Amino acid sequence: MPGIKAVYRSATSKCTALWNKASRSTVAAETVDEVLERKLLVPCTTRWNSFYDAVARVCEFPIAQLNTISYNFGLKAITDREYQFLKEYCTVMKPLTVALDILLGEDNCFYGTLLPTLETLISKTLDLKTGLLGDLPEAVVKAIKNRFAQVLESETAVLAAVTLPRFKLRWLRTQERKDNAKASLLAECRKSAQDEDQPTGTKAPTQP
């Protein structure tokens, strides 16, 4: 998508120019507050979602107000096509940022959280329809599947999820998958009970 890459570069470069100007000058920051009545967010390297958050804040303002600031700063105006691109970018990337917030949580993030979060992310991303961004949702999903292939196919990940009270079987979308998860969990419970009942140093009898 060479055309989209060009729009991405031009749109993000104009956003970067606004962020730099507003964050490095007190006068510029006052101009932003006067026109937008809110501050622009500036991306930082220590937060995964900071670039998305900064772009999403830009998209909260009408393009006319953004370009009033750009004019006052002597910067190039954001075009309608670039503004549409930024809005669609935020739409496509929002499920990913939500998933990252969940998986980066310090208090309630367990291994059993991973698979339901990934499957929800994939489903919500594939449901998106975009204009300028074309097949970006499919590209995001492909990258997720490549990176987490082992987890997406792991029975252990399924068992970890269904044993978490917040998920149980609710996140499984088909009855077949729910039945398979129940069967696996029962088999695992029976195995654990058998191992506990077996005296130390002896082997469980083999099935004929």
C-alpha positions in Angstrom: 0.0 0.0 0.0 2.5 2.6 -1.1 -0.2 5.4 -1.2 -1.2 4.7 2.3 2.4 4.7 3.5 2.8 8.2 2.1 -0.4 9.4 3.9 0.9 7.7 7.1 4.3 9.5 6.9 2.8 12.9 6.1 0.0 12.7 8.7 2.3 11.5 11.5 5.0 14.0 10.6 2.5 16.9 10.9 1.3 15.5 14.3 4.9 15.2 15.4 5.5 18.8 14.4 2.5 19.9 16.5 3.6 17.8 19.5 7.2 19.1 19.3 6.1 22.7 19.1 3.5 22.5 21.9 5.9 20.7 24.3 8.9 22.8 23.8 7.5 26.3 24.0 5.5 27.9 26.8 3.9 30.4 24.3 3.0 27.5 22.0 1.4 25.5 24.8 -0.7 28.6 25.8 -1.8 28.9 22.1 -3.0 25.2 22.2 -4.8 25.8 25.5 -6.5 28.9 24.0 -7.7 27.3 20.8 -8.4 23.7 21.9 -9.0 24.3 25.6 -7.2 21.0 26.2 -3.6 19.9 26.0 -2.1 17.8 23.3 -0.6 14.5 24.5 3.0 13.8 23.5 4.2 10.3 22.8 6.9 8.9 25.1 9.1 5.8 24.8 8.2 4.4 28.2 4.5 3.7 27.5 3.4 1.1 24.9 0.2 3.0 24.0 1.5 6.6 24.1 1.6 7.1 20.4 -2.0 5.8 20.0 -3.1 8.0 22.9 -1.5 11.1 21.3 -3.0 10.5 17.9 -6.4 9.8 19.5 -6.2 13.1 21.3 -5.5 14.9 18.0 -8.6 13.3 16.5 -10.8 14.6 19.3 -10.5 18.1 17.8 -12.1 19.4 14.6 -9.6 19.7 11.7 -10.3 23.5 11.6 -9.0 24.0 15.1 -6.0 21.8 14.5 -5.1 23.8 11.4 -5.6 27.1 13.2 -2.9 26.0 15.6 -0.7 24.8 12.7 -1.1 28.2 11.0 -0.2 30.0 14.2 2.9 27.8 14.5 3.9 28.2 10.9 3.4 24.5 10.2 1.8 22.7 7.3 -2.0 22.1 7.6 -3.4 18.7 8.0 -5.4 17.7 4.9 -8.8 16.0 5.0 -7.3 12.8 3.7 -4.7 12.8 6.5 -7.3 13.6 9.1 -9.5 10.7 7.9 -6.4 8.4 8.0 -5.7 9.3 11.6 -9.2 8.6 12.6 -9.2 5.2 10.9 -5.8 4.4 12.4 -7.3 5.0 15.9 -10.3 2.8 15.0 -8.2 -0.1 13.9 -5.6 0.1 16.7 -8.0 0.7 19.6 -8.7 -3.1 20.2 -4.9 -3.7 20.3 -4.4 -0.9 22.8 -7.2 -2.2 25.0 -5.6 -5.7 24.9 -2.2 -4.3 25.8 -3.6 -2.5 28.8 -5.1 -5.7 30.0 -2.0 -7.8 29.5 0.3 -5.2 31.0 -1.9 -5.0 34.2 0.0 -5.7 37.4 -2.8 -6.8 39.6 -5.2 -9.1 37.7 -3.2 -10.4 34.8 -2.7 -14.2 34.9 -1.7 -16.7 32.2 -5.4 -17.6 31.9 -6.0 -14.0 30.8 -3.9 -14.3 27.6 -5.9 -16.5 25.3 -9.3 -14.9 25.8 -7.8 -11.5 25.4 -6.0 -12.5 22.1 -9.2 -14.2 20.7 -11.3 -11.1 21.6 -8.7 -8.9 20.0 -8.6 -10.9 16.8 -12.4 -11.0 16.6 -12.9 -7.3 17.2 -10.1 -6.3 14.7 -11.5 -8.5 11.9 -15.0 -7.0 12.4 -13.6 -3.5 11.6 -14.3 -1.9 8.2 -12.0 0.8 7.0 -11.7 3.0 3.9 -8.2 4.3 3.6 -6.5 1.6 5.6 -7.8 -1.3 3.4 -6.4 -4.6 4.7 -4.7 -3.2 7.8 -7.0 -5.1 10.2 -6.1 -8.4 8.4 -2.4 -7.5 8.6 -2.7 -6.8 12.4 -4.4 -10.1 12.9 -1.8 -12.0 10.9 1.0 -10.5 13.0 -0.9 -11.5 16.2 -1.3 -15.1 14.9 2.3 -15.4 13.9 3.6 -14.0 17.3 1.2 -16.0 19.5 0.8 -19.2 17.4 1.7 -21.5 20.2 -0.6 -19.9 22.7 -3.6 -19.9 20.2 -3.2 -23.6 19.8 -2.4 -24.5 23.4 -4.7 -26.7 25.4 -2.9 -25.5 28.5 -3.8 -21.9 27.7 -7.5 -23.0 27.3 -7.5 -24.8 30.7 -5.8 -21.8 32.4 -8.6 -19.5 31.0 -11.6 -21.7 31.8 -10.4 -22.1 35.4 -10.4 -18.4 35.9 -13.7 -17.2 37.4 -13.8 -14.1 35.3 -13.7 -16.2 32.1 -14.9 -19.8 32.7 -16.4 -21.0 29.4 -18.0 -17.6 28.4 -15.2 -16.6 26.0 -15.4 -19.7 23.9 -17.6 -18.9 20.9 -18.8 -22.3 19.8 -20.5 -25.1 21.7 -17.9 -27.6 20.4 -15.0 -25.7 21.9 -16.9 -25.4 25.2 -17.5 -29.2 25.2 -13.9 -29.9 24.4 -12.7 -27.6 27.2 -15.0 -29.3 29.7 -13.7 -32.7 28.6 -10.1 -31.6 28.9 -10.7 -30.1 32.3 -12.4 -33.2 33.6 -9.6 -35.4 32.3 -7.0 -33.2 34.0 -9.0 -33.3 37.3 -9.3 -37.1 37.2 -5.6 -37.3 36.5 -4.7 -35.0 39.4 -7.0 -37.0 41.7 -5.5 -40.3 40.6 -1.9 -39.0 41.1 -2.8 -37.8 44.7 -4.4 -41.2 45.6 -1.4 -43.1 44.3 1.1 -44.0 47.0 4.6 -42.5 46.6 7.0 -44.6 44.7 4.4 -46.7 42.9 3.0 -46.6 39.5 -0.6 -46.3 38.5 -1.9 -49.5 36.9 -1.9 -49.5 33.2 -5.2 -49.8 31.3 -5.7 -53.1 29.5 
